[in-house]
Amino acid sequence: MSFDSSTPVQYVKGVGPKRAEELKAKGIETAGDLLYYAPFRYEDRSNLKPVNQLAPGETATVIATVVRVQAPRFRRRDLGMIEAVFTDGSRTPLAARWFHAQYLAGVLQPGVRVALYGKVEFDAYQGGLIMLHPEFEILRGDEDDEDAGLHTGRIVPVYEAAGKVSTRVFRNVLYRLTAALLFASTVLGGDADFVKLSTSGQLFIPIGERIVFTNGIRYDHGVPLGGEVLLPEVERFFAGGDTSVRGIDRDRLKTEVIRTPLYPGSMVETVRVVPAGGNIRVVHNADLQVQVWDESFLGVPFASAVFLDSGLVTNSFDRFQLEDVRHSIGIALLRIVTVFGNLSLEYAVPLDPQMGDNPRGRFHFNLGFVFN
């Protein structure tokens, strides 16, 4: 679907019909209205402090590691409270508490490194420092402390909430979409003239305490310049494999069949199926993950998932038809959830196999996330 400033806001990724109704109360009805919805202030979350330098009453950002997580129960009612204890290199503990956030028990696991932002208070009941409902981002791999994520570790915009559409949701909707632009020219020493645009986005929706639904899309578009119709072969987009449309061999979402006579004048032909890239690539992934083991013998959670992948590789949308989009369905037999990303053993089957595909599907080993 193409977007412009008049597109109804419900079709913007991350909004949907329910949030669109709440945004309407703020006068936000189109994508253009959303883009011009300005934050009422900015918060400087870039000043990182070690835990042992925090003082009650101040607002700060810290980088720390989860030590333990618990869900206290109350006699009269369940407040869905989650308490976590963090520490950093200073070895000073910092507690954090969230209400009505049971799903965090499956997100904040011991050993996970996070960036926390919030107001520091003194917990008179337990003693020590605590943050109530802090913003947080999980850090993966060897990320720099200064690049803690979308909501912490930088100057971030703060939006006036619209019903249940919080400032965090506004930041997700407006900034989750990322884009990159590449320009090549023979004037700059390249072999050809072209422009390539790449954009991708992911939306994570917790469902209860153990289930997470992920909806992701990637769009790549190359424009040949100088009268050319196709991108240079090495610059074309391909799909299929571990990190795009699983169930299909690597780079073989779109293929070309080459038929060659066995010898001159022969009626017998040899047939080869080779990858055929294109100027345009669109890949979509829907993933439903269920945590099946809170803390395995490896000290990290185990999960399983089902997923649906879709992809399109073409040179132009002029003659686009729905049957040009290919699909696969699969299951993550074992997914190890770690601070560095997911390690996943998966099996997927193409729903519309073509020549060269194995209709029975294939195994995949995924390190990290789709679209990496």
C-alpha positions as CSV (number, residue, x, y, z in Angstrom):
1,M,0.0,0.0,0.0
2,S,1.3,3.5,-0.9
3,F,1.2,6.3,1.7
4,D,0.8,10.0,1.4
5,S,-0.2,12.7,3.8
6,S,-4.0,12.0,3.3
7,T,-3.7,8.3,4.2
8,P,-6.0,7.4,7.1
9,V,-3.8,7.1,10.3
10,Q,-5.2,3.6,11.1
11,Y,-3.2,2.2,8.2
12,V,0.1,3.5,9.5
13,K,2.2,0.6,11.0
14,G,1.7,0.4,14.7
15,V,-1.7,2.3,14.8
16,G,-4.7,0.2,13.7
17,P,-8.4,0.9,14.2
18,K,-8.5,1.1,18.0
19,R,-5.6,3.5,18.4
20,A,-6.9,5.5,15.4
21,E,-10.1,6.2,17.4
22,E,-8.1,7.5,20.3
23,L,-5.9,9.6,18.0
24,K,-9.0,11.2,16.4
25,A,-9.8,12.8,19.8
26,K,-6.5,14.7,19.4
27,G,-7.3,15.7,15.8
28,I,-5.0,13.1,14.3
29,E,-6.9,11.5,11.4
30,T,-4.3,11.2,8.7
31,A,-0.6,10.2,8.3
32,G,0.1,13.9,7.7
33,D,-1.5,14.8,11.0
34,L,0.6,12.3,12.8
35,L,3.8,13.6,11.2
36,Y,3.0,17.1,12.4
37,Y,2.1,16.1,15.9
38,A,4.9,17.8,17.7
39,P,6.3,16.7,21.1
40,F,5.6,19.2,24.0
41,R,9.1,18.7,25.4
42,Y,12.3,16.8,25.0
43,E,14.1,14.9,27.8
44,D,17.9,14.5,27.9
45,R,18.4,10.9,28.7
46,S,22.0,10.9,27.5
47,N,23.6,11.6,30.9
48,L,24.4,8.0,32.0
49,K,25.3,7.5,35.7
50,P,26.6,4.4,37.6
51,V,24.2,3.1,40.2
52,N,26.5,4.0,43.1
53,Q,26.3,7.7,42.1
54,L,22.5,7.9,42.0
55,A,20.7,10.0,44.6
56,P,17.0,10.0,45.6
57,G,14.9,12.6,43.8
58,E,17.0,12.8,40.6
59,T,16.0,11.5,37.2
60,A,18.7,9.5,35.5
61,T,19.7,6.9,33.0
62,V,21.6,3.8,34.0
63,I,23.0,0.8,32.2
64,A,22.7,-2.3,34.4
65,T,22.1,-6.1,34.3
66,V,19.1,-8.0,35.7
67,V,20.0,-9.9,38.8
68,R,16.6,-11.3,39.7
69,V,12.9,-10.9,38.9
70,Q,9.8,-11.7,41.0
71,A,6.1,-11.2,40.9
72,P,4.8,-10.5,44.4
73,R,1.2,-11.6,45.1
74,F,-1.3,-9.7,47.3
75,R,-4.2,-11.3,49.3
76,R,-7.0,-9.1,48.1
77,R,-6.2,-8.5,44.5
78,D,-3.5,-9.2,41.9
79,L,-1.9,-5.9,40.9
80,G,0.2,-7.7,38.3
81,M,3.3,-6.2,39.9
82,I,6.8,-7.1,38.7
83,E,9.9,-6.3,40.7
84,A,13.4,-6.6,39.3
85,V,16.8,-5.9,40.8
86,F,19.6,-4.6,38.7
87,T,23.3,-4.0,39.2
88,D,26.2,-2.6,37.2
89,G,30.0,-2.4,37.5
90,S,29.7,-0.6,40.8
91,R,27.9,-3.7,42.3
92,T,25.3,-1.4,43.9
93,P,21.8,-2.8,43.6
94,L,19.0,-0.8,42.1
95,A,15.4,-2.0,42.3
96,A,12.6,-1.3,39.7
97,R,8.9,-1.9,40.0
98,W,6.1,-2.0,37.5
99,F,2.3,-2.6,38.0
100,H,0.0,-4.5,35.6
101,A,3.1,-5.6,33.6
102,Q,3.2,-9.4,34.0
103,Y,4.6,-9.8,30.5
104,L,7.9,-8.3,31.8
105,A,8.6,-11.5,33.6
106,G,9.3,-13.1,30.2
107,V,11.3,-10.1,29.0
108,L,13.5,-9.2,32.0
109,Q,15.6,-12.3,32.5
110,P,18.6,-12.7,34.8
111,G,21.7,-11.7,32.9
112,V,19.9,-9.4,30.4
113,R,21.6,-6.0,30.1
114,V,19.2,-3.0,29.9
115,A,19.2,0.8,29.9
116,L,16.8,2.2,32.5
117,Y,15.5,5.8,32.7
118,G,13.4,7.1,35.5
119,K,13.1,9.0,38.8
120,V,15.2,7.5,41.6
121,E,13.5,7.1,45.0
122,F,14.4,5.7,48.4
123,D,12.5,2.5,49.2
124,A,11.8,2.9,53.0
125,Y,10.2,-0.5,53.2
126,Q,13.1,-2.6,51.8
127,G,15.9,-0.1,52.0
128,G,18.0,1.0,49.0
129,L,17.2,2.8,45.8
130,I,14.2,2.1,43.5
131,M,12.7,3.3,40.2
132,L,8.9,3.1,39.7
133,H,7.7,2.4,36.2
134,P,11.0,3.3,34.5
135,E,11.4,3.4,30.8
136,F,13.8,0.7,29.6
137,E,15.4,-0.7,26.5
138,I,17.1,-4.1,26.3
139,L,20.7,-3.9,25.0
140,R,21.9,-6.6,22.6
141,G,25.4,-7.6,21.8
142,D,28.1,-5.0,22.3
143,E,26.0,-1.9,21.9
144,D,27.7,1.3,23.2
145,D,26.2,2.6,26.4
146,E,25.5,5.9,24.7
147,D,23.2,4.1,22.1
148,A,20.8,2.4,24.6
149,G,17.8,2.4,22.3
150,L,14.9,4.4,21.1
151,H,13.6,5.5,24.5
152,T,16.7,5.9,26.6
153,G,20.4,6.9,26.3
154,R,19.7,9.9,24.1
155,I,17.6,13.1,23.8
156,V,14.0,11.8,23.3
157,P,10.8,13.5,22.4
158,V,7.9,13.4,24.9
159,Y,4.4,13.5,23.4
160,E,1.1,14.3,25.1
161,A,-0.8,10.9,25.4
162,A,-4.0,10.3,23.5
163,G,-6.1,7.9,25.6
164,K,-4.1,4.7,25.8
165,V,-1.7,5.9,23.1
166,S,1.2,6.8,25.4
167,T,4.3,8.8,24.6
168,R,6.2,5.6,24.2
169,V,3.7,4.4,21.6
170,F,4.1,7.7,19.7
171,R,7.9,7.3,19.6
172,N,7.5,3.7,18.4
173,V,5.1,4.6,15.6
174,L,7.0,7.7,14.5
175,Y,10.6,6.4,14.8
176,R,10.4,2.6,14.5
177,L,10.5,2.9,10.7
178,T,14.1,3.3,9.6
179,A,15.5,4.2,6.2
180,A,18.8,4.3,4.3
181,L,19.6,5.8,1.0
182,L,22.5,4.8,-1.3
183,F,23.6,6.8,-4.3
184,A,26.2,5.6,-6.8
185,S,27.6,7.4,-9.8
186,T,30.3,7.0,-12.4
187,V,31.3,10.5,-11.6
188,L,32.1,9.4,-8.0
189,G,34.1,6.4,-9.3
190,G,31.3,3.8,-9.5
191,D,30.6,1.5,-12.4
192,A,27.0,2.6,-12.9
193,D,24.5,5.3,-11.9
194,F,21.7,4.3,-9.6
195,V,19.9,5.2,-6.4
196,K,18.8,2.5,-3.8
197,L,16.4,3.1,-0.9
198,S,16.0,0.6,2.0
199,T,13.5,0.9,4.8
200,S,12.3,-1.6,7.4
201,G,10.2,-1.6,10.6
202,Q,9.1,-4.1,13.3
203,L,6.3,-4.0,15.8
204,F,6.4,-6.1,19.0
205,I,3.1,-6.8,20.7
206,P,3.1,-8.7,24.1
207,I,0.1,-10.9,24.6
208,G,-0.1,-11.9,28.2
209,E,3.0,-13.0,30.1
210,R,4.5,-15.6,27.7
211,I,3.4,-14.7,24.1
212,V,4.9,-12.0,21.8
213,F,3.6,-11.2,18.4
214,T,6.1,-9.6,16.0
215,N,5.1,-8.0,12.7
216,G,7.9,-6.9,10.5
217,I,8.4,-5.6,7.0
218,R,11.3,-4.6,4.7
219,Y,11.1,-2.6,1.5
220,D,14.1,-2.1,-0.9
221,H,13.8,-0.1,-4.1
222,G,16.5,0.6,-6.7
223,V,16.3,3.2,-9.5
224,P,18.7,2.8,-12.4
225,L,19.8,6.1,-13.9
226,G,21.2,7.1,-17.2
227,G,18.6,5.4,-19.3
228,E,19.2,1.9,-17.8
229,V,16.2,-0.4,-17.0
230,L,17.9,-2.8,-14.5
231,L,20.3,-2.3,-11.7
232,P,23.8,-3.8,-12.2
233,E,23.6,-7.5,-11.4
234,V,25.7,-7.3,-8.2
235,E,23.3,-4.5,-6.9
236,R,20.0,-6.3,-7.5
237,F,17.9,-7.4,-4.6
238,F,17.4,-11.1,-3.8
239,A,15.2,-12.9,-1.2
240,G,14.8,-16.4,0.2
241,G,16.8,-18.1,3.0
242,D,17.4,-17.8,6.7
243,T,16.7,-14.0,7.1
244,S,14.0,-13.3,4.6
245,V,11.5,-15.9,3.2
246,R,12.3,-19.1,4.9
247,G,11.3,-22.4,3.3
248,I,12.9,-21.2,0.1
249,D,16.6,-21.6,-0.7
250,R,18.8,-18.6,-0.4
251,D,18.3,-15.9,-3.1
252,R,15.7,-18.1,-4.9
253,L,12.4,-16.3,-4.2
254,K,12.6,-15.2,-7.8
255,T,14.3,-17.5,-10.3
256,E,15.0,-17.7,-14.0
257,V,14.8,-20.9,-16.0
258,I,17.6,-21.3,-18.6
259,R,17.1,-23.9,-21.3
260,T,20.0,-24.9,-23.4
261,P,20.0,-27.5,-26.3
262,L,22.1,-30.5,-25.4
263,Y,23.9,-30.0,-28.7
264,P,23.2,-27.8,-31.8
265,G,19.8,-28.9,-33.3
266,S,19.0,-31.2,-30.5
267,M,15.4,-31.6,-29.2
268,V,16.8,-32.4,-25.8
269,E,17.5,-29.5,-23.5
270,T,19.4,-29.0,-20.3
271,V,17.5,-27.0,-17.7
272,R,19.0,-24.7,-15.1
273,V,17.2,-22.7,-12.5
274,V,19.2,-19.7,-11.3
275,P,18.5,-16.8,-8.9
276,A,17.1,-13.7,-10.6
277,G,17.2,-10.6,-8.6
278,G,15.2,-7.4,-9.2
279,N,15.1,-3.7,-8.7
280,I,12.5,-4.0,-5.9
281,R,12.2,-6.3,-2.9
282,V,9.4,-6.5,-0.3
283,V,9.6,-9.0,2.6
284,H,7.0,-9.4,5.4
285,N,7.2,-11.6,8.5
286,A,4.6,-12.4,11.1
287,D,5.8,-14.3,14.1
288,L,4.0,-15.6,17.2
289,Q,6.5,-16.6,19.9
290,V,5.6,-18.6,23.1
291,Q,8.0,-18.9,26.0
292,V,8.0,-22.6,27.0
293,W,10.8,-22.7,29.6
294,D,11.5,-19.7,31.9
295,E,15.1,-20.6,32.7
296,S,16.7,-23.6,31.0
297,F,19.9,-25.4,32.0
298,L,21.7,-22.8,30.0
299,G,20.4,-20.0,32.3
300,V,18.3,-18.4,29.5
301,P,14.6,-18.9,28.4
302,F,13.6,-21.3,25.7
303,A,10.7,-20.5,23.3
304,S,8.9,-21.8,20.3
305,A,7.1,-19.9,17.5
306,V,5.1,-20.2,14.4
307,F,5.6,-17.8,11.5
308,L,4.4,-16.7,8.1
309,D,6.8,-15.2,5.6
310,S,5.9,-13.4,2.4
311,G,8.1,-11.9,-0.2
312,L,8.2,-10.2,-3.6
313,V,11.1,-9.5,-6.0
314,T,10.3,-7.7,-9.2
315,N,11.7,-5.0,-11.5
316,S,8.5,-2.9,-11.6
317,F,5.0,-2.6,-10.1
318,D,3.5,-1.9,-13.5
319,R,2.2,-5.4,-14.1
320,F,2.0,-6.5,-10.4
321,Q,-0.3,-9.3,-9.6
322,L,-1.0,-10.9,-6.1
323,E,0.2,-14.2,-7.3
324,D,3.7,-12.6,-7.7
325,V,4.0,-12.6,-3.9
326,R,5.3,-15.9,-2.5
327,H,4.6,-17.3,0.9
328,S,6.0,-19.8,3.4
329,I,4.9,-21.1,6.8
330,G,7.0,-22.6,9.5
331,I,7.8,-23.3,13.1
332,A,10.7,-22.5,15.3
333,L,11.3,-25.9,16.9
334,L,13.7,-24.4,19.4
335,R,14.4,-20.7,20.1
336,I,17.0,-19.8,22.7
337,V,16.3,-16.2,23.9
338,T,19.5,-14.5,24.8
339,V,20.8,-11.0,25.4
340,F,22.5,-11.2,22.0
341,G,19.4,-12.0,20.1
342,N,17.6,-15.3,19.4
343,L,19.2,-18.5,18.4
344,S,16.5,-20.4,16.5
345,L,16.3,-23.8,14.8
346,E,13.4,-23.5,12.3
347,Y,11.6,-25.6,9.7
348,A,9.6,-23.9,6.9
349,V,7.6,-25.0,3.9
350,P,6.9,-22.9,0.7
351,L,3.1,-22.5,0.2
352,D,3.5,-21.9,-3.5
353,P,6.6,-24.0,-4.6
354,Q,8.1,-23.4,-8.0
355,M,10.6,-25.2,-10.2
356,G,13.8,-25.6,-8.1
357,D,12.0,-25.5,-4.7
358,N,11.7,-28.4,-2.4
359,P,8.0,-28.6,-1.7
360,R,8.7,-30.5,1.6
361,G,10.5,-27.4,2.9
362,R,13.8,-27.1,4.6
363,F,15.5,-26.4,7.9
364,H,17.0,-23.0,8.8
365,F,19.3,-21.8,11.6
366,N,18.6,-18.2,12.5
367,L,21.0,-16.1,14.5
368,G,19.3,-12.8,15.6
369,F,16.2,-11.6,13.8
370,V,14.7,-11.6,10.3
371,F,15.9,-8.8,8.1
372,N,19.4,-8.8,9.6
